[in-house]
């Protein structure tokens, strides 16, 4: 029986390529990983693919991780979401 963990699709969204590369290098060993560097790229990928897990930065140059989360949850309410940020406070 194949390892079902390998079937998970993960989307990483962050405008910092270094962060994406670090997360990707850790997760791609066992999971299928896609990367988006902007909110618009993320929305496009989510509209065309089914992801099990979304890892998104809170603040992106062209949008918010919260907007991406909402869009992803509208498409699939079962998607798990992890929000990351380099900011010490959530208020802007």
C-alpha positions as CSV (number, residue, x, y, z in Angstrom):
1,X,0.0,0.0,0.0
2,X,1.5,3.4,-1.0
3,X,2.3,6.0,1.6
4,X,-0.8,8.3,1.5
5,X,1.2,11.2,2.9
6,X,2.9,11.6,-0.5
7,X,-0.5,12.4,-2.0
8,X,-0.8,15.8,-0.3
9,X,-0.6,18.9,-2.4
10,X,0.9,21.9,-0.7
11,X,0.9,25.5,-1.9
12,X,3.5,27.9,-0.5
13,X,2.9,31.6,-1.1
14,X,5.6,34.2,-0.1
15,X,7.2,37.0,-2.0
16,X,10.6,36.1,-0.5
17,X,12.1,33.4,-2.7
18,X,14.5,32.4,0.1
19,X,11.6,31.6,2.4
20,X,9.8,29.6,-0.3
21,X,13.0,27.7,-1.1
22,X,13.6,26.7,2.6
23,X,10.0,25.5,3.1
24,X,10.0,23.8,-0.3
25,X,13.3,21.9,0.5
26,X,11.8,20.6,3.7
27,X,8.4,19.6,2.4
28,X,9.1,18.4,-1.2
29,X,10.9,15.3,0.1
30,X,7.5,13.8,1.0
31,X,4.9,16.0,-0.6
32,X,4.0,17.7,-3.9
33,X,4.8,21.4,-3.5
34,X,3.8,24.4,-5.7
35,X,5.1,27.9,-5.1
36,X,3.5,31.3,-5.8
37,X,5.4,34.6,-5.2
38,X,2.3,36.9,-5.4
39,X,-1.3,36.8,-4.4
40,X,-2.4,36.8,-8.0
41,X,-0.2,33.8,-8.8
42,X,-1.7,32.0,-5.8
43,X,-5.3,32.7,-6.8
44,X,-4.6,31.5,-10.3
45,X,-3.0,28.2,-9.0
46,X,-5.9,27.7,-6.5
47,X,-8.4,28.2,-9.2
48,X,-6.8,25.5,-11.4
49,X,-5.6,23.0,-8.8
50,X,-6.8,21.3,-5.6
51,X,-4.4,21.8,-2.6
52,X,-4.6,20.1,0.8
53,X,-2.5,22.6,2.6
54,X,-1.9,26.4,2.0
55,X,1.1,28.1,3.6
56,X,0.9,31.8,3.0
57,X,2.7,34.9,4.1
58,X,0.3,37.4,5.7
59,X,1.5,40.4,3.6
60,X,2.3,40.3,-0.1
61,X,3.0,43.1,-2.5
62,X,-0.3,42.7,-4.4
63,X,-2.6,41.4,-1.7
64,X,-3.1,39.7,1.6
65,X,-2.6,36.2,2.8
66,X,-6.1,36.5,4.4
67,X,-7.6,37.2,1.0
68,X,-5.9,34.1,-0.4
69,X,-7.1,32.1,2.6
70,X,-10.7,33.2,2.0
71,X,-10.5,32.4,-1.7
72,X,-9.0,28.9,-0.9
73,X,-11.7,28.2,1.7
74,X,-14.5,29.2,-0.7
75,X,-13.1,26.7,-3.2
76,X,-12.5,23.9,-0.7
77,X,-13.6,24.3,3.0
78,X,-11.4,21.4,4.0
79,X,-8.1,23.0,3.0
80,X,-5.7,23.4,5.9
81,X,-4.0,26.9,6.2
82,X,-0.8,28.0,7.8
83,X,-0.2,31.8,7.9
84,X,3.4,33.0,8.3
85,X,4.7,36.5,8.7
86,X,7.9,38.4,9.5
87,X,5.9,41.1,11.3
88,X,5.8,41.2,15.1
89,X,2.2,42.6,15.2
90,X,-0.8,41.8,13.0
91,X,-2.2,45.3,12.9
92,X,-0.9,47.6,10.2
